[in-house]
Amino acid sequence: MVVLEASPFADTRRVSAAVAAAGLSSFALLYAPQPVLPQLAAAYRLDPGTASLAIGVATASLAVAVLPLAWVAGRVGRRRVIVWSVVVAAVLGLLLPLAPSFPVLLAMRGVQGVAIAGFAGVAAAYLADQVGTARLAGAVGAMIAGNSVGGMSGRLGAGFAAEPLGWHGALATVAGVSLLCALFAVATLPRAEAGPAADAGAGAAAGAAGWGAGRGPGAGARVTVGLVVPVLVGALGMGAFVALYNAAGFRLAAPPLSLAPAAASLVFLSYAMGTASSAAAGRLAGRLGRTPALVAALVVTVSGSVLTAHPSLPVIAVGFAVLTAGFFAAHAIANAWVTAAAPPPARGRAAGLYTLCYYLGSGAGGTAGAVVYGHAGWTWLVAMTSAWLLLAALAVLLTHREASRGALQEGRRVRTAGG
């Protein structure tokens, strides 16, 4: 009789669904103010760059908090940090409409960004622990799909609710739905740690020995250098993406388009393309190879952003759909690259580093984009963000070339030693 050994990993579908719900809740809250930035600017007499701080402050505080919370998660448990993250962020979302002034609103958004960091910085490492690296690309794709659905739902919900309820009611509506998703995630996340999760001792040992511990001399340095490029892709890609979407509401509301908030918020339906592309990104990388798939995704993002410079509304809509699909595919590939490249004890720190730079890019790029749009217009904004994306693609290609050259030289040394 054949006895089948039980897998040490959790059920992939259950874990993916729970993490996707947590991502939906977190990212709906994070980006809910984006479609109502013109209303915030009018209410508080702000220029586009200042109004965009409602997004920038939250993403910047998220970035700052990622690494400390990843460290905390290594000691108290990643599930516990995710649970507290989604619940606290949703409760703060319900309180946000009560803010008496814009500075108070920004302070609350900063605290909310810290809370969301608990999910954003830990989720990929938690998935790696639960499902294993063999199934990680698909699980991360599902997580990012949930994130994109959350971003789309939060923006659409706030945009449609803004006209009848005002921006206060719009943010409260999104927060209520997000709380329900958070409670679902809390109820379904597996309670037991699965797979090779690192405890505090293992993490400390890995920190002393370097990320490449056990892989031979110099391996730690190679792993660390190998993480630089996907981290750069995340930072530049997210900066470009948020810059375009932060300014989109102002452009669509301004003449000659002059769309109402609800109509302008329809641009966020493009996130459906991101949901599909992020879920398919793992398969694409497996078929084409990581480097070609990532470069292709970045080039698609540039192509979509260029289309948004056209004066026709249908072409603008197609452009946003294309750039969103390209960006989320690139993000999924880069995120999985970082987590898979790091050894198990360092996954939390690797994921935290990626998330740190990703959201620093979001905060800095989003604010810079709104300033450029306010002073120079949409065409210059597209030119700036396209340059960032092409720089990221160039970094990927150069790294691939250097890796191929190193592998060739190593092969020659082996053949020489054997001969």
C-alpha positions in Angstrom: 0.0 0.0 0.0 1.3 3.4 -1.0 1.1 6.1 1.8 1.0 9.6 0.5 2.8 12.1 2.7 0.9 15.2 3.6 2.0 18.4 2.1 3.5 20.9 4.6 1.9 23.7 2.7 -1.6 25.1 3.1 -4.4 24.9 0.6 -3.4 27.3 -2.2 -6.9 28.4 -3.1 -8.0 29.1 0.5 -4.8 31.1 1.2 -5.0 33.0 -2.1 -8.6 33.9 -1.5 -8.0 35.2 2.0 -4.9 37.2 1.0 -6.8 38.6 -2.1 -9.6 39.8 0.2 -7.1 41.4 2.5 -5.5 43.1 -0.5 -8.9 44.2 -1.8 -9.6 45.8 1.6 -6.2 47.5 1.9 -5.9 48.9 -1.5 -9.5 50.1 -1.7 -8.7 52.2 1.4 -5.3 53.3 0.2 -6.5 54.8 -3.1 -10.1 55.8 -2.3 -9.2 59.5 -2.2 -7.8 59.5 -5.7 -11.0 60.1 -7.7 -12.1 62.8 -5.3 -8.9 64.8 -5.4 -10.5 67.5 -7.5 -13.3 67.8 -4.8 -10.7 67.9 -2.0 -8.8 70.6 -3.9 -12.0 72.6 -4.3 -13.1 72.2 -0.7 -9.7 73.2 0.8 -8.6 75.6 -2.1 -5.6 73.5 -3.0 -3.6 73.1 -6.2 -3.3 69.6 -7.7 0.1 68.9 -6.2 -1.0 69.7 -2.6 -4.3 67.8 -3.0 -2.3 64.7 -4.2 -0.7 64.6 -0.7 -3.9 62.7 0.4 -2.4 59.8 -1.6 1.3 60.6 -1.2 1.3 60.9 2.6 -0.4 57.5 2.9 2.0 55.7 0.5 5.1 57.4 2.0 4.2 56.4 5.5 3.4 52.9 4.2 6.9 52.7 2.7 8.6 53.9 5.9 6.7 51.4 8.1 7.2 48.3 5.8 10.6 47.2 7.1 9.9 47.7 10.8 6.6 45.8 10.5 8.3 43.0 8.5 10.8 42.7 11.4 7.9 42.6 13.9 6.1 39.9 11.8 9.2 37.7 12.0 8.8 37.7 15.7 5.0 37.7 16.4 3.9 35.9 13.3 3.0 37.1 9.8 -0.7 36.2 10.1 -1.1 38.3 13.2 0.4 41.4 11.6 -1.8 41.0 8.5 -4.9 40.7 10.7 -4.2 43.8 12.7 -3.2 45.6 9.5 -6.5 45.1 7.7 -8.7 45.7 10.7 -7.0 48.9 11.9 -6.8 50.3 8.4 -10.6 49.8 7.9 -11.5 51.4 11.2 -9.4 54.4 10.4 -11.1 54.6 7.0 -14.5 54.9 8.8 -13.1 57.7 10.9 -11.4 59.6 8.0 -14.5 61.5 6.9 -14.7 63.0 10.4 -11.4 64.9 9.9 -12.1 68.6 10.7 -9.3 69.9 8.4 -7.0 68.9 5.6 -3.9 68.7 7.9 -5.8 66.4 10.2 -7.0 64.3 7.2 -3.3 64.0 6.1 -2.3 62.9 9.6 -5.0 60.3 9.7 -3.9 59.1 6.2 -0.4 58.8 7.5 -1.5 56.5 10.3 -3.6 54.5 7.9 -0.6 54.1 5.6 1.3 52.6 8.5 -1.5 50.2 9.2 -1.7 49.1 5.5 2.1 48.5 5.6 1.4 45.5 7.8 -0.3 43.7 4.9 1.7 45.1 2.0 5.1 44.3 3.4 4.3 40.8 4.8 1.8 39.3 2.4 4.2 38.0 -0.3 6.4 36.3 2.4 3.4 34.9 4.1 2.3 33.4 0.8 5.7 31.9 0.3 5.5 30.2 3.7 2.0 28.9 3.1 2.2 27.6 -0.5 5.9 27.1 -1.2 8.0 28.6 -4.0 6.8 26.2 -6.6 3.3 27.7 -6.5 4.4 31.2 -5.4 4.2 33.0 -8.8 0.5 32.0 -9.2 -0.3 32.9 -5.6 1.4 36.3 -5.8 -0.5 36.9 -9.1 -3.8 36.2 -7.3 -2.7 38.5 -4.5 -1.9 41.3 -6.9 -5.2 40.6 -8.7 -7.0 41.2 -5.4 -4.9 44.3 -4.9 -5.9 45.6 -8.3 -9.6 44.8 -7.7 -9.3 46.7 -4.4 -7.8 49.7 -6.1 -10.4 49.7 -8.8 -13.3 49.2 -6.4 -12.1 51.9 -4.0 -11.7 54.4 -6.8 -14.9 53.5 -8.6 -16.9 53.4 -5.3 -15.6 56.8 -4.2 -16.1 58.3 -7.6 -19.7 57.2 -8.0 -20.6 58.0 -4.4 -19.0 61.5 -4.5 -21.7 63.2 -6.5 -24.7 62.2 -4.3 -22.9 61.9 -1.0 -19.9 64.3 -1.3 -16.3 63.2 -0.7 -17.1 62.5 3.0 -19.8 60.0 2.2 -17.7 58.5 -0.6 -14.8 57.7 1.7 -17.1 56.3 4.3 -18.8 54.0 1.8 -15.5 52.5 0.7 -14.4 52.0 4.3 -17.6 50.1 5.1 -17.1 47.6 2.3 -13.4 47.3 3.1 -14.2 46.4 6.7 -16.4 43.5 5.4 -13.5 42.2 3.2 -11.1 42.5 6.2 -13.4 40.5 8.4 -13.6 37.8 5.7 -9.8 37.7 5.5 -9.5 37.4 9.3 -11.9 34.5 9.3 -10.2 32.5 6.5 -6.5 33.1 6.9 -4.9 29.8 8.0 -4.0 30.0 11.7 -1.1 27.6 11.7 2.3 28.5 10.1 3.0 26.3 7.1 6.1 25.6 5.2 9.6 26.9 6.0 8.6 30.1 7.8 11.5 31.7 9.6 11.4 32.2 13.3 13.3 34.9 15.1 16.4 32.8 15.6 16.6 31.7 12.0 16.2 35.3 10.9 19.0 36.5 13.2 21.3 33.8 11.9 20.5 34.7 8.3 21.2 38.3 9.1 24.6 37.5 10.5 25.6 35.2 7.7 24.1 37.2 4.9 21.2 36.4 2.6 23.3 33.9 0.7 24.1 31.8 3.8 24.7 28.2 2.8 25.2 29.0 -0.8 29.0 29.4 -0.9 31.3 32.3 -0.8 29.9 35.5 -2.3 26.4 34.1 -2.7 25.0 36.6 -0.3 26.3 39.5 -2.3 25.0 38.0 -5.6 21.5 37.6 -4.1 21.5 41.2 -2.8 22.7 42.6 -6.1 20.1 40.5 -7.9 17.3 42.1 -5.9 18.3 45.7 -6.9 16.8 45.5 -10.4 13.3 44.1 -9.5 13.2 46.7 -6.6 14.1 49.4 -9.1 11.4 48.2 -11.5 8.8 48.4 -8.7 9.8 51.9 -7.6 9.9 53.4 -11.1 6.9 51.5 -12.4 4.7 52.4 -9.4 5.9 56.1 -9.5 4.9 56.4 -13.2 1.6 54.5 -12.7 0.4 56.6 -9.7 1.6 59.9 -11.3 -0.6 59.2 -14.3 -3.7 58.2 -12.2 -3.3 61.1 -9.7 -3.5 63.6 -12.6 -6.1 61.7 -14.5 -9.0 63.1 -12.5 -7.9 66.7 -13.0 -7.4 66.1 -16.8 -10.8 64.4 -17.3 -12.6 67.1 -15.3 -11.0 70.0 -17.1 -12.0 71.4 -20.5 -12.4 70.2 -23.2 -13.4 66.8 -21.7 -15.2 68.3 -18.6 -16.4 65.0 -17.2 -18.5 64.7 -14.0 -16.8 62.9 -11.1 -18.8 59.7 -11.7 -18.0 59.7 -15.4 -14.3 60.5 -14.8 -14.1 57.6 -12.3 -14.9 55.2 -15.1 -11.3 55.4 -16.1 -10.6 53.1 -13.1 -12.4 50.3 -14.8 -9.0 49.9 -16.5 -8.0 48.1 -13.3 -9.9 45.1 -14.6 -7.1 44.7 -17.2 -4.6 44.8 -14.4 -6.4 42.1 -12.6 -6.3 39.8 -15.6 -2.7 40.6 -16.5 -1.3 40.2 -13.0 -3.0 36.8 -12.7 -1.5 35.7 -16.0 2.0 37.2 -15.4 3.3 34.1 -13.8 2.4 31.9 -16.8 3.8 34.5 -19.1 7.2 34.6 -17.3 7.2 30.8 -17.3 6.6 30.6 -21.1 8.9 33.5 -22.2 11.4 33.7 -19.4 11.5 36.4 -16.7 13.5 39.0 -18.5 11.6 39.0 -21.8 8.2 39.0 -20.0 9.2 41.9 -17.7 10.7 44.0 -20.5 7.6 43.3 -22.6 5.3 44.4 -19.8 7.2 47.7 -19.3 7.1 48.4 -23.0 3.3 47.8 -23.0 3.0 50.2 -20.1 4.9 52.9 -22.1 2.7 52.3 -25.1 -0.4 52.8 -23.1 0.8 56.0 -21.5 1.6 57.5 -24.9 -1.9 56.7 -26.1 -3.4 58.7 -23.2 -1.8 61.9 -24.7 -4.4 61.7 -27.6 -7.2 64.2 -27.3 -9.9 61.7 -28.1 -11.7 60.3 -25.0 -12.0 56.7 -26.4 -8.3 56.6 -27.2 -7.5 57.9 -23.7 -9.6 55.1 -22.2 -7.8 52.5 -24.3 -4.5 54.0 -23.3 -5.3 53.6 -19.6 -6.4 50.0 -20.1 -3.2 49.2 -21.9 -0.8 50.9 -19.4 -2.7 49.3 -16.5 -2.4 45.8 -17.9 1.3 46.3 -18.6 2.1 47.8 -15.2 0.4 45.1 -13.2 2.1 42.3 -15.2 5.5 44.0 -14.5 4.7 44.4 -10.8 3.7 40.8 -10.5 6.8 39.5 -12.1 9.1 41.8 -10.2 7.4 41.0 -6.9 7.7 37.3 -7.4 11.3 37.7 -8.5 12.3 39.4 -5.2 10.6 36.8 -3.0 11.8 33.8 -4.9 15.4 35.1 -5.0 15.8 35.5 -1.3 16.4 32.4 1.0 13.5 31.5 3.3 14.8 33.3 6.4 15.2 36.5 4.5 11.9 36.5 2.6 10.2 38.9 4.9 13.0 41.4 4.6 13.3 41.0 0.9 9.5 41.5 0.4 9.7 44.5 2.8 12.6 46.0 0.8 10.6 45.7 -2.4 7.4 47.2 -0.8 9.5 50.0 0.8 10.9 51.1 -2.6 7.6 50.4 -4.4 5.7 52.8 -2.2 8.4 55.4 -2.0 8.1 55.4 -5.7 4.4 55.8 -5.4 4.6 58.7 -3.0 7.4 60.6 -4.7 6.3 59.8 -8.3 2.6 60.5 -7.6 3.3 63.9 -6.1 5.9 64.8 -8.7 3.5 63.8 -11.5 0.8 66.1 -10.1 3.2 69.0 -9.9 4.4 68.4 -13.5 0.9 68.2 -14.8 -0.2 71.3 -12.9 2.7 73.3 -14.4 3.4 71.8 -17.8 0.4 69.7 -18.8 -0.3 66.1 -19.7 2.2 65.7 -22.5 5.1 66.5 -20.3 3.8 64.1 -17.6 3.7 61.3 -20.2 7.2 62.1 -21.3 8.5 62.0 -17.7 6.8 58.7 -16.8 7.8 57.0 -20.0 11.4 57.9 -19.3 11.1 56.2 -15.9 9.6 53.0 -17.4 12.2 52.8 -20.1 15.0 53.2 -17.6 13.6 50.3 -15.7 13.5 48.1 -18.8 17.1 49.1 -19.6 18.2 48.0 -16.1 16.5 44.6 -16.6 18.2 44.1 -19.9 21.6 45.1 -18.6 21.3 42.8 -15.6 20.3 39.9 -17.8 23.3 40.5 -20.1 25.7 40.6 -17.1 24.2 37.4 -15.7 24.6 35.6 -19.0 28.2 36.8 -19.3 28.9 35.6 -15.8 27.3 32.2 -16.5 29.4 31.9 -19.7 32.6 32.7 -17.9 31.8 30.3 -15.1 31.2 27.6 -17.8 34.6 28.3 -19.3 36.3 28.0 -15.9 34.6 24.7 -15.3 35.6 23.3 -18.7 39.2 24.6 -18.2 39.4 23.0 -14.7 38.0 19.7 -16.1 40.4 19.6 -18.9 
